[in-house]
Amino acid sequence: MKRSLHLALIQTPLVWQDPVANRESLSKKIATIDQEVDLIVLPEMFTSGFTMQPETVAEGMEGETIAWLRTWANDKQAAIMGSVVIEDTGSFYNRMLFVCPDGAVKTYDKRHTFTLAGEDKVYRAGTEKKVFEYQGWKLCPQICYDLRFPVWSRNIEDYDLLVYVANWPTPRVAAWDALLKARAIENMCYCVGVNRVGQDPNGNTYAGHSAAYDVLGERMTALAAHEEGTIMVSLEKESIERLREKLQFLADRDSFSLEV
């Protein structure tokens, strides 16, 4: 088990509906990571941008992007995660891929499809909350709009790290900042959000604001709005354990069952 988990958060523009160009761009960014890293986090739909035309970019679970992720995970000896448009059993999914250095792939399908953009009309919503175990850490993956629904992310599994990947537009970025902080505080965990920058053909702009927050909601990272870059941040298991033991807030959480 690793007591310190080293993350690289890649805040990047995305080339519209062009998986090859996006993989090439991201390869250059991943190649420049020269510090110790255990987990590399990419944005939502990192091969395409937030498209409602999944048939133009969708891949299967043995597609080129998963092969690409496996190559980089092995090269960096780090897990890599981000969401991709996946076609599976006749449906399209906004699917988080978590690829380990040994090539193992874990997945989470976005539960809350974004109705304002019509995502619910073209993508099938996920039905299962996931918690991944990696390097002795328990990690809960979430995607963009999921951030607005705290019941779905409630920490009943005693996970250590909550990770959101997104294409969250600039006009509502204040909500992104506030909710990431809130999710960290209420779940007594580290909370990481990776959002894209740039603009898409639909006129949406993205300010980034990728960040990591600690158990008390203190921001641990800094990258200017709209700035392309890679944020390095180290998370400490001791900090979680000490504060949970001292404050005992999770011991007072409500018990509930969730119907999906």
Phi, psi and omega in degrees: 000136178267127179281336176242133179243122185258122184246147169240119181255115186260111178261115192214152166286161180235141177276127189298119173052042181225082183304321182297312180296321180290321177296320179297316180297315181291328177300319179297321180290316180295322181298333183277353179290111185244010176255166176300132182217138178250333184214128177250128184245126179252164182288179172293143178044053189288350176265355191215340198078172187280082186264143172258019175239068187298332182297341181278340187227354187297145175234163173269179182285357172241027184279184186293326183291321177294320176299319179297315178298319179297320180298313182288325178296321177290317182297317183269351186050048180217150172286151177229137180221152178172167182257152185219152173285118183238136171259126185214126179049043174083004179235157175262141180228145166269096194248127171285130174249129177238107187251124183272162180302333179274004177094352178296142182240127174247150185225154171217128178264130182309123182283314186259093177287142192279097186296328181301328179260000181081016180299327180294340182278337187240344179241141175279132180286146174288161182234002186227123171288141182237148168228119181264140173257131184206125177056031180084005178251148175253123189237131178253114181272139178218159184230118168043259186303335175307332184300333183279000188235086188295334179297322182295327183262003186305134188278081175261356181257001185058042175287161184261332191218130177249126183237123175249133170245148192205160158239077188259118190287155185304318184300338182244023185290337176297324177293320176304310181299312184293319185285325174301315179297317180296318180298323177296313184295310187288335181259000180049053182217168165289142177230126182240135174231130178240115182242151180281171169236177178097200185221150175246170184294348178275004178086007178277134172251154185228126187265356182081255186063029174299141189199162169234138178239146179270184187301331181264006178085014177278131179287132186256352188228163177212124173211129186300149176304140178068006182271132175278134180174176179241126180260127175258132180213142180247132180252141185244122179298324181301324181296316178298309184299316183295314183287323177295319179294320182288316189265329174062025183294323181292334178294339181260008182293154178285146174267138180202164172242147184243124176267127182251000000 
